[in-house]
């Protein structure tokens, strides 16, 4: 039987595993769809299981809704016509595949984001004249140049620092845009719920959005059976006016008692649900693998949630939490299967907090660790778990704590695959080189200098530190390195010398990212980079510069041709599309 499959070329089991590796590479997935019938049948469900995660671009609108609205029933299509959007008259026929049935992940803010984008690109709707204010959020643009995939000499595509266009203002003349958006989003949600077995759901509500997320909650309360298949559930409740009659506590209680979760994210619930009730609810979840806490100040949730899910929990993240009341973090001793631990912007990250971990006779086999903020005692934690650590991200603000932590990495962590170190200063550089030398299997390296974005060209301290890093870094890098991110001011001569050393050592990076805080000699820096790209075997390049593009600036005049030169040799990506962090390695 196996031989018949082999000779017939029909290997769906193996092919599915291969295609699954491309699940975030939409360009490659689209290519697979066109190969043959087998690859098409395997690829389509993967391509459409989380479609709203696609990054929204101002210049490249996403056409998801053109497809999904073809599955609306006649009543919904009639309602859309009444609202001024004649979907019934669409020339497209109903697709061969039932795309709504493949969706596994829903995020309500992202559905709204794509709906606004789709409406703004409807050619048959008149533009809004004059342009008026919108009830939807418009974020400020930052002064950053992006060098992207599609660049023409006469039309450079320089974008703001946000890789995604998150503007929520309506550009089309509609009688009631908020009502239309809410209707389309809720109809899409019902379509997906009825057609698929949803696995991951995020509900986000704040005053920037309409009533759609609130309507979703009300719909779920009336149809509790729809959440039985949920594995990952997250709520982001910031501030929701105009909904005084909605009982958030009752809703959350109903959801948590109706499904068996693998992941739960709390963001801050103390405004709508008592921590005691929430702790008791999480206690009854028997399949939780991941917990994320945001803004908690009580240890009640912590103790109940962790202790009663100790044999299933593999990942815990704390964001902006006040852990000063959890003086010993005693619950961690129950987490025999913990693989990932993250503390981001929290208070109370001290030696006392880690004491329970330090006192364990057998160390926890933590493979991924991130610590960000004002801390102490991280060096002792690294000594305890260093033998198992593979992914490490340290953003330590205190100079003394950073120096102690680096020393522990040198002495106890020699199996690192991913390493990101920030707030680097001159006195940290000898330790940095020793860390890299001791981890010869390092595949991913990210380095950042402390506060190097000064907004002007006089950031000499950052430039000096950046020059020192590049002078020695090339000598210490291992040939195994596939990804490198340099996030500090870079002068052309320093970059050229670094790349020469990499070429001499035959280092072959697959991805090379530069976020340059030096706004001088932009064209020379890019030319230096373009010289070595092909010779180093680099496949993907991202370059970000912290300044405005000025077509009359002498340094900027030749940027178009330089970017085209780079683009002809490699694939240029947006910086934030390529960055890697500890979270990318957590299963």
Secondary structure, DSSP 8 states (H G I E B T S, - for coil): -HHHHHHHT--HHHHHHHHHTTTT-HHHHHHHHTT-HHHHHHHHHHHTSSGGGS---SSS---HHHHHGGGS-HHHHHHHHHTT--GGG-S----SS-GGGG--EEEHHHHHHHHHHHHHT-TTS-B-SS----SS------S-EE--SS-BTTB-----SSSS-------B--S-HHHHHHHHHHHHHHHHHHHS---EEEEEE-TTS-SHHHHHHHHHHH-GGGGTT--EEEEEES--TT-TT--HHHHHHHHHHH---SEEEEES-TTTS-HHHHHHHHHT-S---EEEEES---SHHHHHHHHTTTTT--EEEEES-B-TT-SS-GGGGG-TT--EEEEES-B--STTTTHHHHH-SS-----EEEEEES-S-HHHHHHHHTTT--EEEEEE--HHHHHHHHHHHHHH----SEEEEEEE-GGGHHHHHHHHHH-TT--EEEEEETT---SSTT-HHHHHHHHHHHHHHHHH--TT--EEEEES---HHHHHHHHHHHHHTT---SEEEEEE---SSHHHHHHHHHHHTTTTT--EEEEEESS---TTSGGGTTHHHHHHHHHTTSEE--HHHH---GGGG--
